[in-house]
């Protein structure tokens, strides 16, 4: 009867190839942000039709861990949600403009300006994020380059931190 081969030393094998294939820096799925505050942020986004994902929670925790205020972290979630949508739209045939993306962005920017006026977001940070959001939704030739640049972020670019409203999601053909 043939004998079974002995298991190989996997550790030695991976060390010969340069180590484990898992990246050294990963995005933690757990965070220390207050769950009640996170729920409030979800509700704030829901008011403008945006649905935050678990990746959004990770992005908020990351940005707040780097010293951002709650409002600034929320602004980043929206910016990255638009970047993901624009990048996906470019791969799927560019239908978002026809669905009203620019008009929707105007409404979102107005809401964030209200947060700035209430003192929840630093004016400089908001200006930078909203300028980049406007580039993403406009006719600028830099819009796709900016989307791809933003998606290089190890936390915000990993997966959409939030989803735009359903009426801005192209209907998939069956």
Backbone torsions as a table, in degrees:
resi	resn	phi	psi	omega
1	UNK	NA	133.8	-177.9
2	UNK	-67.6	147.9	179.6
3	UNK	-92.8	145.5	177.9
4	UNK	-74.8	143.4	177.3
5	UNK	-70.9	143.0	177.4
6	UNK	-72.8	144.4	177.4
7	UNK	-60.6	141.8	179.5
8	UNK	-80.5	158.2	175.8
9	UNK	-75.4	96.2	-175.7
10	UNK	-64.2	-37.5	-178.8
11	UNK	-60.1	-46.2	178.5
12	UNK	-63.4	-37.2	-179.3
13	UNK	-64.3	-46.2	-179.2
14	UNK	-68.8	-33.3	177.3
15	UNK	-65.8	-34.6	177.1
16	UNK	-65.7	-31.3	-178.7
17	UNK	-88.6	-0.5	178.6
18	UNK	108.7	9.9	176.9
19	UNK	106.6	-176.5	-177.8
20	UNK	-65.2	143.2	179.7
21	UNK	-74.1	-6.8	179.1
22	UNK	-75.1	133.0	179.8
23	UNK	-62.5	146.4	-178.5
24	UNK	-66.8	-37.7	179.8
25	UNK	-105.0	120.4	179.5
26	UNK	-120.4	164.2	177.7
27	UNK	-92.4	120.0	-179.5
28	UNK	-69.3	137.5	177.6
29	UNK	-83.0	-20.0	178.5
30	UNK	-100.2	152.3	178.5
31	UNK	-148.1	167.4	-177.7
32	UNK	-102.5	12.3	-179.9
33	UNK	-73.9	137.3	-178.9
34	UNK	-54.8	123.6	-179.1
35	UNK	-58.2	-35.0	179.2
36	UNK	-66.5	-39.7	177.6
37	UNK	-66.0	-40.4	179.2
38	UNK	-63.2	-38.6	177.5
39	UNK	-65.5	-38.2	176.3
40	UNK	-62.9	-38.6	178.1
41	UNK	-67.4	-39.1	175.6
42	UNK	-58.8	-45.2	-179.8
43	UNK	-66.3	-37.2	178.2
44	UNK	-62.8	-40.0	177.7
45	UNK	-71.3	-36.2	-179.7
46	UNK	-62.4	-30.7	178.6
47	UNK	-60.4	-34.9	178.9
48	UNK	-98.7	13.0	173.3
49	UNK	85.7	12.1	-178.4
50	UNK	-103.7	134.5	-179.6
51	UNK	-105.7	113.6	-179.1
52	UNK	-76.1	141.3	178.0
53	UNK	-103.4	177.4	176.1
54	UNK	-64.9	-30.0	175.9
55	UNK	-64.5	-31.1	175.8
56	UNK	-65.6	-39.3	176.0
57	UNK	-61.9	-42.4	178.8
58	UNK	-63.5	-39.8	179.5
59	UNK	-66.5	-42.6	177.9
60	UNK	-61.7	-46.7	179.5
61	UNK	-61.4	-41.4	179.3
62	UNK	-62.6	-48.5	-177.1
63	UNK	-67.4	-40.1	178.0
64	UNK	-67.5	-33.8	175.4
65	UNK	-64.8	-22.5	177.8
66	UNK	-94.1	5.4	175.0
67	UNK	102.3	3.8	178.8
68	UNK	-74.0	151.1	174.8
69	UNK	-76.9	171.7	178.6
70	UNK	-60.0	-46.0	-179.5
71	UNK	-63.7	-39.6	178.6
72	UNK	-65.3	-40.3	178.0
73	UNK	-65.3	-39.5	177.9
74	UNK	-64.2	-38.8	176.6
75	UNK	-60.7	-38.8	178.4
76	UNK	-66.4	-39.0	177.7
77	UNK	-58.8	-45.4	-179.3
78	UNK	-66.1	-44.8	179.8
79	UNK	-58.2	-46.6	-179.1
80	UNK	-70.9	-30.6	175.5
81	UNK	-63.0	-43.4	177.4
82	UNK	-66.0	-40.0	179.4
83	UNK	-61.4	-43.9	178.0
84	UNK	-63.3	-42.8	-178.8
85	UNK	-64.1	-42.8	-179.5
86	UNK	-66.4	-42.3	179.1
87	UNK	-64.5	-42.7	178.6
88	UNK	-66.5	-39.0	179.1
89	UNK	-62.6	-38.2	178.6
90	UNK	-63.3	-35.6	178.7
91	UNK	-76.4	-25.2	-173.0
92	UNK	-101.6	4.4	175.5
93	UNK	113.6	6.6	175.0
94	UNK	53.9	72.3	177.7
95	UNK	-107.1	-13.7	-172.8
96	UNK	-60.5	-38.1	179.8
97	UNK	-60.3	-42.1	-179.7
98	UNK	-68.5	-24.5	179.8
99	UNK	-83.4	-5.6	176.3
100	UNK	101.9	27.3	-178.0
101	UNK	-59.1	-43.7	-177.3
102	UNK	-65.0	-43.6	178.6
103	UNK	-62.1	-40.4	178.9
104	UNK	-64.4	-41.5	179.4
105	UNK	-61.5	-37.0	177.5
106	UNK	-59.5	-43.9	178.8
107	UNK	-64.4	-41.2	179.9
108	UNK	-64.9	-44.2	179.5
109	UNK	-61.4	-40.4	178.3
110	UNK	-61.1	-40.9	178.1
111	UNK	-63.8	-41.2	179.9
112	UNK	-71.0	-30.0	174.3
113	UNK	-65.7	-34.3	175.0
114	UNK	-63.7	-40.6	176.6
115	UNK	-62.6	-40.6	177.8
116	UNK	-62.5	-44.9	-179.3
117	UNK	-63.8	-27.6	177.7
118	UNK	-83.9	-3.3	178.1
119	UNK	85.5	12.3	-178.0
120	UNK	-84.0	-22.6	-178.9
121	UNK	-130.4	135.4	175.2
122	UNK	-62.5	134.7	-177.5
123	UNK	-59.1	-40.2	-179.1
124	UNK	-66.4	-43.2	-179.8
125	UNK	-65.8	-43.3	178.7
126	UNK	-61.9	-44.5	-180.0
127	UNK	-57.6	-44.7	-179.9
128	UNK	-64.7	-47.8	-178.3
129	UNK	-65.2	-42.1	-177.7
130	UNK	-73.0	-30.7	174.3
131	UNK	-64.2	-43.0	178.3
132	UNK	-68.0	-37.1	177.0
133	UNK	-62.9	-41.9	179.4
134	UNK	-63.5	-37.7	176.3
135	UNK	-62.9	-40.0	-179.3
136	UNK	-63.3	-35.5	-174.3
137	UNK	-97.7	-7.2	-177.3
138	UNK	-87.7	-167.6	-180.0
139	UNK	-93.9	11.1	-176.6
140	UNK	-62.5	138.1	175.8
141	UNK	-66.9	-13.4	-179.5
142	UNK	-87.6	-1.9	-173.2
143	UNK	-61.6	-44.7	-179.3
144	UNK	-72.2	-36.4	176.9
145	UNK	-62.7	-43.0	179.0
146	UNK	-64.2	-42.9	179.1
147	UNK	-59.7	-46.6	180.0
148	UNK	-65.9	-36.7	177.5
149	UNK	-63.2	-45.9	178.7
150	UNK	-62.5	-38.3	-176.7
151	UNK	-73.1	-2.9	173.2
152	UNK	-78.0	-14.0	178.5
153	UNK	-61.6	128.9	-175.8
154	UNK	-65.3	-20.4	179.3
155	UNK	-103.2	-54.3	-177.3
156	UNK	-71.4	-26.5	-177.6
157	UNK	-90.7	-8.1	-175.9
158	UNK	-62.2	-53.0	179.9
159	UNK	-156.7	155.9	-175.9
160	UNK	-56.4	126.5	178.1
161	UNK	-76.5	-15.4	178.6
162	UNK	-159.8	158.1	179.8
163	UNK	-111.4	136.4	176.5
164	UNK	-69.0	165.6	-179.4
165	UNK	-55.6	152.7	-176.7
166	UNK	-57.0	-34.6	-178.8
167	UNK	-71.3	-7.6	174.3
168	UNK	-104.4	10.1	175.9
169	UNK	-104.5	121.1	-179.1
170	UNK	-58.6	141.8	176.9
171	UNK	-74.8	127.3	179.1
172	UNK	-80.3	137.3	178.5
173	UNK	-76.7	143.1	-180.0
174	UNK	-95.0	NA	NA
